[in-house]
Amino acid sequence: MRRATHGQTGKRAMTLEGNILTPEGWFKGELTFRQGRIAGISGTPVDPEDPVDPEDNDAPRIIPGFIDLHVHGGGGADLMEGGDALAVLARTHARFGTTSLLGTSMTASREALLQAFRDAGSVMATPPARAADILGIHLEGPFISPDMLGAQPPHARPGTLEAFDELDALAPIRVITMASEIEGHMALIEALAARGVRVQLGHTAATHDQCVEALHLGARGFTHLYNAMGGLHHRAPGVVGAALAHADYAELIGDLIHVEPGALLAARRAIPHLYVVTDATAAAGMPDGEYRLGEHRVFKHGDSVRLADGGLAGSALTMDVALRNLTGLGLTLAEASQRLSLWPARYLGLNDRGMLAPGCRADIVTLSSNLDVEQVWVAGCPVIE
């Protein structure tokens, strides 16, 4: 339930009623926001583990908006198309509860990347309405291993600070995926980490020791854990072994297709701040059919997106489905919310979102007792009501 009110200053405020997830636990009561910020939360505590037996309490579940740090497309649009593709994908994912995101590029030629970044920068300069907040870009390639492309086009090449700066000047790069074993990349990882860029290891054939060295030099995470990287063997722990043994943060695609439940739960136990991404393509929010992913044609059929040869190529996942996937594996709604909101916010160093508390951005999702999205607010502005 929601209602509009007017405070003493005459500023319009909005109040939501239901089960509210706060840093202190669940409260059943009211959350008020005005001018894009949460003004107050009041109510009585409820069960901190699971507030809600739908048979006893069918009031809405009010949780922080989702933060997706790896999303290529949605609503039929792919970031690499340029134009208003970034706006389309930001509006599409907002309908499913994503309130902040990083548009994610594909490995491509220098010219194609420059055009995509130029157009992305234009969209960011005039943010679209009823859309997720665009935090910047996740540069997934081209500084990756040609032997671990996955669904990336064959334009992998060694990275340089000059190549990074050329793109970053057009649209801010907040996260970059790199293969640490490529000559010159250790020095580049150290330089980018010193700037505050979140360097992730991915699309890599690095050894365990090379990954550990990269972490010591400032790398912070791992890109779509388990996928497009050397797997775990007890005498060759590889990239996955390095992540499970040493990572504080790592992203994982939460569709239960890229990573089976048992492997997801193992990573959850090992990595304190494991968080979920969609790796969504243009097919997200769309019917079955053919779509674009960078230079590739990809095909959505049911819940998966694949290349013509059958290989996985991103996903059609939205964050609300990821939330239900996690709770279906036995995670509480509070923990699932952390892995879709709080941990990605903390990974980027964002202290004003990812949780519901006075002073935070009013990035809010209300869910039914069945965890279906009912309302979405981005900085206090309604996406769906």
Secondary structure, 3 states (H helix, E strand, C coil): CEEEEECCCCCEEEEEEEEEEECCEEEEEEEEEECCEEEEEEEEECCCCCCCCCCCCCCCEEEECEEEEEECEECCEEHHHCCCHHHHHHHHHHCCCEEEEEEECCCCCHHHHHHHHHHHHHHHHCCCCCCCEEEEEEEECCCCCCCCCCCCCCCCCCCCHHHHHHHHCCCCEEEEEECCCCCCHHHHHHHHHHCCCEEEECCECCCHHHHHHHHHCCCCEECCCCCCECCCECCECHHHHHHHHHCCEEEEECCCCCCCHHHHHHHHHHCCEEEEECCECCCCCCCCEEEEECCEEEEEECCEEECCCCCEEEECCCHHHHHHHHHHCCCCHHHHHHHHHHHHHHHCCCCCCCCCCCCCECCEEEECCCCCEEEEEECCEEEEC
